[in-house]
Each structure stands twice: as structure tokens, then as C-alpha cells.
Amino acid sequence: MDERTRRALTDIVGEENYTESLIDMVSYSYDASEHSHRPSCGIWPRSAEQVAEILKLANREKVPVIPRGAGTGLSGMAVPVRGGIVLDLSRMNRIVKISIEDRLAVVQPGVVYADLEKVLAAKGFFFPPDPASGKASTLGGNVATNAGGLKGAKYGTTRDYVLALQVVLPDGRIMKTGSRAMKSVSGYDLTRLFVGSEGTLGLVTEITLKISPRPEATSTALATFDDLEDAGHALTEVMHSGIIPSALEILGRETIRAINQNTDLDLPEVDAMILVETDGYTHGETDYQMQKVLDVFNLNNPREVKRAENQKEASGLWEARKSAYGVLARIKTHFVLEDVTVPMSRIADLLKGIDSIARRHDIQIATFGHAGDGNLHPQILYDGYDPEQVKKMEAASGELFKLAIDLDGTLTGEHGIGLAKAPYMTLEHDETEMAVMRGIKRFFDPNNILNPGKMALEG
Ligand SMILES: Cc1cc2nc3c(=O)[nH]c(=O)nc-3n(C[C@H](O)[C@H](O)[C@H](O)COP(=O)(O)OP(=O)(O)OC[C@H]3O[C@@H](n4cnc5c(N)ncnc54)[C@H](O)[C@@H]3O)c2cc1C
């Protein structure tokens, strides 16, 4: 960073909240994806007013600004691909207010998901999106990526809970969107526009979230299927059986095999394993729902159906699903974790298509994911030091995206576009839609300073 800009920035936040140290620059150069690029400096702002001053300066000097939460993104969204200033929001981490009466929480963006959950749990409430990265990822990051998770089928994603935002625009103006009322149709829904915008339109400095009473009772079961078609039918039938499970997860054969090779869980090596959880405010309620699910499983030729009798058994059943990402991440030197999403009725086609792509390109793809909302995670495992394997991975990724679109689905259900999926945006969005998205970006950020180079917004 040049001396003049550096001085202007430290005047705003103080020397103690500014860094150019090598270790910080390396840390800020990557997220949880395969992408990396070093910034010029990092800043820890403490207030919306400081953020506004930084953005005014950056806009004047045309320096890129990259908002950053915990850096757990899987698509290179927080990678400073054009250098510039990383605005690390992790020190704006105050829970401003929890109002049970109004059923809402007001938080700064650097609050970690699990920290809010802990406070809400003590009051008998929860914030449902539940991303698997919840122990580390920030609510600002969750809002900017519209994070989802295990409970998506029943409870939706972050977007469904954001009532209001405070946002700093690239020119430094501070804007409030939405309201603290449970519903509002007042003007354009700018709140929703910012949710999932990956830090390309404005910097979120305060979030008002709707919270829900926590259902304390749960039931858990597992079913295994020798045939993908049977598993696919079971999934769709569960979802129109009149109840909605709080979690409906699937593990494919490759994932099961990898778990067996790397743990002592000794799972049956079937085409598909489905895990299901129902929740409610009484055990009678969860039992009723679970019985419906078990009836559906039993009508679709399962090899085995097992219901947990207590919490210990339930945790045992979840162990395989929870170990999937970690086990698969260790198998090869590199991996990409995709999150293609299709309508429920196309899940079996997606699973079969993934197997066929893996065979054609002679590459290992292990799949697991949130079957309840059609969101699967094919994890492509490869040796990143072998150019041949890299080529195979790229070809397989491209085909995977095309497959999802052909099945009326989407490139990404929760991990976002960032850098990783930017080249594929036009597969899903036609010329007109791309032109509107690029127009929105230009309207908010005419100098293209905010998280530039992402989401194919510059075409
Ligand atoms: C093991 C693992 C499991 C995961 N599981 C899930 C999952 O179940 N569901 C899911 O949805 N994702 C999951 N993810 C991905 C990731 O955790 C989410 O995308 C998460 O929401 C990112 O939060 P973060 O704080 O790390 O944001 P970062 O990675 O730091 O940033 C993500 C994006 O948000 C922008 N941003 C961050 N803060 C702000 C702000 N205050 N204002 C404006 N823009 C901002 C950044 O510029 C960037 O574009 C997982 C990742 C890992 C590594």
C-alpha cells in the first residue's frame, strides 16, 4: 500500500487495526477454496462509520475492498483476486440485542453463528439455517452468501430470516434496509438483494434476524438402498408424504466406501444411505412424522431401516454423515466441493449422472448432501500436482454444472459463485439476466471497487 493511503487508513482505524504483515497477508490470500491472491493490507474496522470512511477513501483512490468474515467460503468469494484492502469484520462481533418479545436478534456482522446459537439456546430459541461451518463462519458471511444447511428443507436458508440490514455502500453512504416488523412490503426488497450478493454491492454492518422457538424433541432414523432409483423414489415420496423432516441427508456409494476405508464405522457398501430427522415440540409429534417416513422407506425396497432409540444411538447414526467432508478432504492432495442443486424429483438422475461423469473422466467423485432440498455435494478428489488430473477435474466440474442445469437445477445451492463458478454463470443465466445483474453492480459500485472480479459481473 502506498504511504499516503496507508496513513489515511490508519488515521481512520488506528495503527493497531491495520496490518501489512506477511503472515496476515498470506492468511488473507485464501479462503476454503483452491483460489488465492495476496491483498496489499488488512483492516479491522470497529464501526459502520469507520467502514464508511474507508470506503469513501477507497472509492476516491479506486482501490479494491474485499469484505471478509471468517474466510470459510468454498468458492473464492473472499479471495482478493485484484489485491487491495481486506476489510476483516471479525472484530465487529457484538450481539446488539435479543428480543424474545419481538422474536428477533440484532447482531454485528462478525458474530460467529455458533455464538449466537448458544445465547439463543439458553432462551429456548434458535436461528435455523445451521451451516456445517457454524462453529467458525460469521453471520455477515452467512448473510453475504445466503448460507444454508442441514435444516434447509424444513426451515429454509439465511434469506428467510433476515428482516433488516445496515449496509455501507461503496461511496460511503450508510443505508438501512427492511424493518423490525415481521413482515413488510414497503418498496423494493433491498434486504433480499443484499443477501447472497457476496460482498459485491455493499458492506453489511448490522443484521436484524428473525428467530424461532427451538423444537426440543427429535427422532432419527437411517435407511440403506442397493438401488439408486429406490433411494430417489423414497426421497421424493418422503417430501410429499404430508410432513417435512427437519433433515434428510444422503451419502452415495463412493462416500460410504471412503468412510469405511478411513474410519471403523463399517457401513454397508450400498448405492445410497439416507439419514432422516424429524423434530417437534413433543415426542408424539416427532414420532408421528417419523412413522410416515419409515412407511415410505419400507415401501421402496430398502436393504435396512434403523431407528435410533435414544440420543446416543441418534448421534451414532449421524456420525457417518458428519465425518464425510473431513474423511474425503484427506484422501487426495486436492479436492473441490461442489453444491449443485436440482428439483427433488431429479436427485436420482443427478446421482446417476455424477457416477457417469466420474467413470468417463476416470476421476473420483464422492457425493453426499442435503437431499431434502435437492442440494448435493459432489466432492471431486484429485492430485493437484498432476496436470493430467487437474484437467480431468476441470472437465468433470464443467460437465457437472451442465448436468445440474439440464436437470432444471442451479450451479450452487449454498456455496456461492465467487471465482470458482464465475466461468459457468452464463450456463444458468441468459444474456438479459446477466445484463440486469451487471447493471445492478454498476449502479451500486460504478468504480467496481467492492470485491471485484467475482460472479462474472464485469462482462
Ligand atoms: C467445512 C465447511 C463446511 C461448510 N458448510 C456449509 C454449509 O453447510 N452451508 C453453507 O451455506 N456454507 C457452508 N460452508 C461455506 C461457508 O462456511 C459459508 O459460505 C459461510 O457463510 C461463509 O462465512 P464466512 O464468515 O466464512 O465468510 P467469508 O468466507 O469470509 O466471506 C464469504 C463472502 O461473504 C462476503 N462477506 C463477508 N462478510 C461480509 C459483510 N459483513 N458484508 C458484505 N460481505 C461480506 C465476502 O466478501 C465473501 O464474498 C462450509 C465451509 C466449510 C469450510
The ligand as a Tripos MOL2 file, in Angstrom:
@<TRIPOS>MOLECULE
LIG
   53    58     1     0     0
SMALL
NO_CHARGES

@<TRIPOS>ATOM
      1 C1        -16.1780  -27.3570    6.4720 C.3       1 LIG1
      2 C2        -17.1090  -26.3500    5.8210 C.ar      1 LIG1
      3 C3        -18.4600  -26.5770    5.8570 C.ar      1 LIG1
      4 C4        -19.3370  -25.6770    5.2420 C.ar      1 LIG1
      5 N1        -20.6720  -25.9000    5.3290 N.ar      1 LIG1
      6 C5        -21.5350  -25.0240    4.7850 C.ar      1 LIG1
      7 C6        -22.9330  -25.2470    4.8740 C.ar      1 LIG1
      8 O1        -23.4050  -26.2300    5.4560 O.2       1 LIG1
      9 N2        -23.7530  -24.3390    4.3180 N.ar      1 LIG1
     10 C7        -23.2700  -23.2160    3.6650 C.ar      1 LIG1
     11 O2        -24.0790  -22.4050    3.1830 O.2       1 LIG1
     12 N3        -21.9480  -22.9980    3.5530 N.ar      1 LIG1
     13 C8        -21.0660  -23.8530    4.1000 C.ar      1 LIG1
     14 N4        -19.7220  -23.6220    4.0010 N.ar      1 LIG1
     15 C9        -19.2460  -22.4250    3.2980 C.3       1 LIG1
     16 C10       -19.0580  -21.1690    4.1910 C.3       1 LIG1
     17 O3        -18.8540  -21.5440    5.5320 O.3       1 LIG1
     18 C11       -20.2560  -20.2230    4.0700 C.3       1 LIG1
     19 O4        -20.2810  -19.6810    2.7640 O.3       1 LIG1
     20 C12       -20.2330  -19.0810    5.1020 C.3       1 LIG1
     21 O5        -21.4620  -18.3800    5.0200 O.3       1 LIG1
     22 C13       -19.0940  -18.0940    4.8970 C.3       1 LIG1
     23 O6        -18.9830  -17.2950    6.0630 O.3       1 LIG1
     24 P1        -17.6060  -16.5720    6.4200 P.3       1 LIG1
     25 O7        -17.8180  -15.7420    7.6230 O.co2     1 LIG1
     26 O8        -16.5120  -17.5400    6.4800 O.co2     1 LIG1
     27 O9        -17.4490  -15.6130    5.1360 O.3       1 LIG1
     28 P2        -16.1770  -15.3980    4.1910 P.3       1 LIG1
     29 O10       -15.7400  -16.6750    3.5880 O.co2     1 LIG1
     30 O11       -15.1650  -14.5850    4.8920 O.co2     1 LIG1
     31 O12       -16.8470  -14.4910    3.0670 O.3       1 LIG1
     32 C14       -17.8000  -15.0300    2.1850 C.3       1 LIG1
     33 C15       -18.3430  -13.9100    1.2770 C.3       1 LIG1
     34 O13       -19.0880  -13.0020    2.0700 O.3       1 LIG1
     35 C16       -18.5750  -11.6650    1.9240 C.3       1 LIG1
     36 N5        -18.7370  -11.0270    3.2230 N.ar      1 LIG1
     37 C17       -18.3430  -11.4850    4.4380 C.ar      1 LIG1
     38 N6        -18.7360  -10.6440    5.3960 N.ar      1 LIG1
     39 C18       -19.4070   -9.6330    4.7870 C.ar      1 LIG1
     40 C19       -20.0620   -8.4570    5.2360 C.ar      1 LIG1
     41 N7        -20.1130   -8.1270    6.5110 N.pl3     1 LIG1
     42 N8        -20.6400   -7.6340    4.3140 N.ar      1 LIG1
     43 C20       -20.6010   -7.9340    2.9970 C.ar      1 LIG1
     44 N9        -19.9960   -9.0320    2.5200 N.ar      1 LIG1
     45 C21       -19.4170   -9.8690    3.4010 C.ar      1 LIG1
     46 C22       -17.1410  -11.8570    1.4790 C.3       1 LIG1
     47 O14       -16.6730  -10.7460    0.7320 O.3       1 LIG1
     48 C23       -17.2680  -13.0830    0.5940 C.3       1 LIG1
     49 O15       -17.7180  -12.7000   -0.6820 O.3       1 LIG1
     50 C24       -18.8250  -24.5190    4.5860 C.ar      1 LIG1
     51 C25       -17.4350  -24.3020    4.5510 C.ar      1 LIG1
     52 C26       -16.5830  -25.2020    5.1500 C.ar      1 LIG1
     53 C27       -15.1120  -24.9380    5.0960 C.3       1 LIG1
@<TRIPOS>BOND
     1     1     2 1
     2     2     3 ar
     3     2    52 ar
     4     3     4 ar
     5     4     5 ar
     6     4    50 ar
     7     5     6 ar
     8     6     7 ar
     9     6    13 1
    10     7     8 2
    11     7     9 ar
    12     9    10 ar
    13    10    11 2
    14    10    12 ar
    15    12    13 ar
    16    13    14 ar
    17    14    15 1
    18    14    50 ar
    19    15    16 1
    20    16    17 1
    21    16    18 1
    22    18    19 1
    23    18    20 1
    24    20    21 1
    25    20    22 1
    26    22    23 1
    27    23    24 1
    28    24    25 2
    29    24    26 1
    30    24    27 1
    31    27    28 1
    32    28    29 2
    33    28    30 1
    34    28    31 1
    35    31    32 1
    36    32    33 1
    37    33    34 1
    38    33    48 1
    39    34    35 1
    40    35    36 1
    41    35    46 1
    42    36    37 ar
    43    36    45 ar
    44    37    38 ar
    45    38    39 ar
    46    39    40 ar
    47    39    45 ar
    48    40    41 1
    49    40    42 ar
    50    42    43 ar
    51    43    44 ar
    52    44    45 ar
    53    46    47 1
    54    46    48 1
    55    48    49 1
    56    50    51 ar
    57    51    52 ar
    58    52    53 1
@<TRIPOS>SUBSTRUCTURE
     1 LIG1         1 GROUP 0 **** ****
